[in-house]
């Protein structure tokens, strides 16, 4: 078992943008050989938090998967001369808020839905493996949209109901750059709220109209992130995958397809890349969608 944070890599895909990437290390688990959210839902898939830095100011987009990871993020920023750190949370899930305690003295920004979801899931989060306790809550709440200025950089935060009902997407207009959180993943989205897939589709259509050219997701291929991120095709690939999941109700034979066949068209287009650990994610997605139908 490697020490938490020992395999974290720091990249600079754009001027004033840092990417803190960990995971996708062959044969390595970061927390435990036993099933746990940190290894199975984040580290094995590859996980990335980001920071926008301008002068003495920085905005951290998600606090990563552990306190050691968050400490590295903060130290990296402070070593670069940052004295004013703010945080924005992309949504309430464990691998995005686990490092909040390290930033407890900072402004932590979230939309109102994220704040409520964290409150509602406080006991659940404290009993996860590993636990998130104490749970450090956001202290600046917004509704739908928020504009910020980090030094000389303008930042836009926009709510999106994709993957999780409380998603916050971050935009840097001057770079036409979208930070997608978990709204978009390569190769496939993780279905956390199967009964909201139709809502997710509508918001996928909505974000596709925004003015951006590149996408930095929290889960994706390290080499693509380092090179500047994904093109708009990642939205189309996500949309195609969700649409196909919704067909399971009337085409149950789709449940037996392996992931490469399920996403074959988008793999051929180059919008996404196959990554074997997502086979388990796909199986869980199919199960979640079929279970959601059974409950109706």
LOVONU-518102 format. One record per residue: residue in three letters; x, y, z of N, C-alpha, C in turn. Coordinates in steps of 0.1 Angstrom, whole numbers, plus 5000, padded with zeros to 4 digits. Example, Ala and Ser with C-alpha at 12.3 -4.5 7.8 and 13.67 -1.06 7.14 Angstrom:
// residues 2
ala513249435078512349555078513249675078ser512849785071513749895071512950005079
END
This chain:
// residues 296
unk500849885000500050005000500950125000unk500750214991501450344990500950445000unk501750535005501250635014500350725007unk499250765013498250855006499050985002unk498851014989499451134983500851104977unk501450994980502750964975502950954960unk501850924953501850904939501151024932unk500851134939500151244933501151324924unk500651354912501451424902500851564899unk501651664898501151804896501551844882unk500551894875500751934861500252074859unk500652134848500252274845499752264830unk498452224828497952214814497752354808unk497652464815497452594810498252694819unk498652804814499152904824498052934834unk498552944847497652974858496652864862unk496852744856495952634859496852514864unk496652464876497352344881496352224881unk496852104877496151984878496851894888unk496151844898496651754908496051614906unk496851534899496351404894496951284902unk496051194906496551074912495750954907unk496350834909495750714905496150654892unk495450554887495750484875497250434875unk497650384887498950334889498850174889unk499450104880499249964879499649894892unk498749804897499049724908499149794922unk498749924922498850004934497450044939unk497150024952496050084959496450184969unk495650284971496150394980495650374994unk494550304997494050305010493950165016unk493350065009493149935015492949835004unk493349705007493049594998491549564999unk490849605009489449575010488649685002unk487449644998486649744990486449874998unk486649984991486450114997486250224986unk485650334989485350434979486550494973unk487550514982488750594977489450514966unk489750384968490450314958489550274946unk488350224949487550164939486750274931unk486450384937485650494930486450614926unk487750614929488450734926489950694921unk490750644930492150614927492350524915unk491550414915491750314904491350374890unk490350474890489850534878490750654874unk491550704883492250834881491450944885unk491951034893491251144899492051274899unk491451384896492151504894491351624901unk492051704909491551824914492351934907unk491852054907492452164900492652294908unk493452384904493552514910493852614900unk493152724901493452844893494252944901unk495352984896496353064904496553194896unk496453304904496853444898497353524909unk498653554908499253634918499253564931unk498753634942498753574955497453504958unk496653484948495253424950495153294942unk494353204948494153074941492653024945unk492152954935490852894937491052744934unk490752664944490852514943489552454939unk489552374929488252304924488352164929unk487652144941487652014948488851984956unk488651934968489751914977490351774977unk490051694967490651564965490151454975unk490951344975490451224981490851194995unk491751275001492251255014492851385020unk493051385033493651505039495151515034unk495951405033497251415027497251475013unk496351435005496251494992496051644993unk495051685001494751825003495851905008unk496651845017497851915023498851945012unk499051845003499951864992499451984983unk498151984980497652084971497852224978unk497552234991497752364997499252404998unk500052315001501552345002502052384989unk501652324978502052354965501752504962unk500552534965500052674963500852774971unk500952744984501652834993503152854989unk503752744985505152744980505252834968unk504152844960504252934948503853074951unk503653104964503453244968501953284971unk501153184970499653204972499453234987unk498653334990498353375004496853375006unk496053374996494653374997494053264989unk493553154996493053034989491553034991unk490853014981489452984981489152844975unk488052784978487752654974486352654968unk486152584957484752554952484552404951unk483452354955483152214954482252184942unk482652084934481852054922480551984925unk480551904936479351844941479751774955unk478751704961478851664975479551524976unk479951454966480451314967481851314974unk482151194980483251184989484551224983unk484851184970486151204964486351354960unk485451434963485551574960485551664972unk485251614984485151694996486051635007unk486751525004487451455015488551545021unk489051635014490151715019489751855025unk488451875026487952005031488552055044unk488851965053489352005066490652085065unk491452055055492752125053492452275049unk491252295044490952435039489852495048unk489752445061488652495070488752635073unk489952695072490052845074489952925062unk489452865051489352935038487852955035unk487553035025486253045019485952915011unk484952845015484552725007483252745001unk483252744988482052784980481352664974unk480052664975479252554969477852604966unk477152544957475852584954474852534965unk473652584966472752554977472352404977unk472352344966472052194965473152114971unk474352154969475552084974475552094990unk475252214994475252235009474152155015unk473052145009471952065015472251915014unk472851875003473151725002474251685012unk475151775015476151745025475551735039unk474651825042473851825055473051695056unk472351655045471551535045472351415047unk473551415042474351295042475551295052unk475451375062476451395072476851255078unk475751185083475951055089476550955080unk476050945068476450855057477950885055unk478351005053479751035050480650995062unk480251015074481050975085481250825087unk480350755080480350605081480950535069unk481350615059481950555047483350505051unk483950425041485250365043486150415031unk487050515034487350575047486250685051unk486150715064485150815068485550955065unk484551045063484851185062484251245075unk485151275084484751325097485951385104unk485851515108484751595107484351645093unk483151665090482751715077482751865077unk483651925070483752075069482752125058unk481852205062480752245053481252375045unk480652395034480852525027480352635035unk481052755033480652875041480252995032unk480252965019479653065010478752985000unk477453025000476552944992475953034981unk475852974969475153044958474052964952unk473253024944472152964937472352984922unk472452874915472552864900473852914894unk474153044896475453094890476153184900unk477453194898478253284906479453324898unk479753454898480953504891482053544901unk483253504899484353534908485553594901unk486353654908487653704902488753654911unk489653574905490853524912492053604907unk492553694914493553784909493053854896unk493753824885493353874872492453784864unk492053674869491253574862489853574866unk488953584856487553584858487153434857unk486253394867485753264868484253264869unk483553164862482153154863481853014868unk480853014878480352884883478952874879unk478552754874477252734868476752594873unk475552594878474952464882474552384870unk474752244871474352154861473952024868unk472751974864472251854869472651734860unk473951694862474451584854475351504864unk475151374864475751274874475151294888unk475251414893474651444906473751574904unk472651574911471651684909472251824913unk473451824921473951944926475251984920unk475551944907476851974901477052124899unk478352154901478852294898479952274887unk479752334876480752344865481452474866unk482752474864483552594864484052634850unk483952754847484352804834485352914835unk486452904827487453024826487153084812unk486453184811486053244798487253274789unk488353334795489453374787490153264780unk490053144786490653024780489552934772unk488352974773487252894768487352744773unk487552734787487952614793486852574804unk486352454803485352404812485952304822unk485752324835486052224845484752154848unk484752024845483451954845483051874857unk484051864867483751784878483451634874unk482351584879482051444874480851444864unk480451564859479451574849479851504837unk481151494834481751424823482951344827unk482951224823484051134826484551064813unk485751014813486250934802486650804807unk485950694802485150684791483650704793unk483150674806481750674808481450744821unk480250804822479750864834479450754845unk479550784857479150704868477650734871unk476750644871475350674874475150674889unk475050784894474750804909473350824912unk472550874902471150904904470350854892unk470150724891469550664879468150714875unk467450764885466050814882466150954876unk467351014876467451154870468151154857unk468251034850468951034838468351124827unk467051134827466451224817466851374820unk466851404833467351544837468751564832unk469651464834471051474830471151494815unk470251424807470351444793469951594789unk468951644795468651784792469751884795unk470451854806471551954810472751924801unk472951804797474051774787473851854774unk472551864770472251944758472452094761unk472152134773472352274777473852314778unk474652234784476052274785476752274772unk476252184763476852184749476752314742unk475852404746475652524739476552634745unk477252604756478152704762479352734754unk479952854756481152894748482452844755unk482852724750484052664755484652584743unk485952544745486652464735487252344741unk487652344754488252234760487652204774unk487752074778487052024790488151954798unk488151984811489051914821488151844831unk487951714830487151644839487951604852unk487251564862487951514874488351364873unk487751294864488151154861488351144846unk489551124842489951104828491351064826unk491751054814493151004811494151124814unk495151084822496151184826496751254814unk497151174804497851234793496951334785unk495651314785494751404778494651534786unk494551524799494451634808495751724807unk496851654807498151724806498251804793unk497651744782497751814769496651914767unk495851944777494952054776493452014777unk493251884778491851844780491151784768unk489851764769489051694759488251794751unk487851754739487051844731485551824734unk484751904727483251894730482651754727unk483451664720482951534717482651454730unk483351494741483051424754481651434758unk481051554755479651574759478751474751unk479051474738478251384729478351234733unk479651194736479851054740479051024753unk479051124763478351104775476851094772unk476351174763474951174760474551044753unk475350994744475050874738475050754748unk475950754757475950654767474650654776unk474350774780473150784789471850744781unk471750784768470650744760470550594759unk471650524757471750384756471350314769unk471750364780471350314793469750324794unk469250434789467750444790467050344782unk467650294771467050194763466950054769unk467650044781467549914788466149864791unk465349964794463949924797463249844787unk463449884774462849814763463749714755unk465049724758466049644751466949574761unk466449484769467249434780468449354776unk468549314763469749244758470949334758unk470749474759471849564760472649544772unk472049494783472649474796473749364795unk473749284785474849184783476049224775unk475949344770477049394762478249434771unk479449394766480649444773480849594770unk481549664778481749804777482249844763unk483249784758483749824744482749824733unk481849724734480749714724479749824727unk479449844740478349944743478750084739unk480050114739480450254735481250254722unk481050154714481950134702482050254693unk480950324690480950434681481850544686unk481750584699482450694704483950654706unk484250534709485650484709486250504695unk485550474685486050484671486250634667unk485350714672485450854669486650924676unk487150864687488250924694487851014705unk486551034707486051124717486351074731unk486450944733486750884746487750774743unk488350724754489350614754488850494763unk489150374759488750264767489750254779unk489250224791490050204803489350094811unk490049984813489449864818488749874831unk489249954841488549964853487150014852unk486850084841485450124839484450014835unk485049894833484049784831483249764843unk483849774855483049754868482049874869unk482449994866481550104866480350084857unk480650034845479550014836478549904841unk479149794847478249694853477349754864unk477949834872477149894883476149994877unk476450064867475550154860474350074855unk474549964848473449884842472549834854unk473149784864472449734876471649844882unk472149964883471450074889470250124881unk470450124868469350164859468250064859unk468549934858467549834859466849824872unk467549854883466949854896466049974897unk466450084891465550204891464250174884unk464350104873463050074866462149974874unk462849884881462049784889461349854901unk461849974905461250044917460050124912unk459950144899458850234894457450174895
END
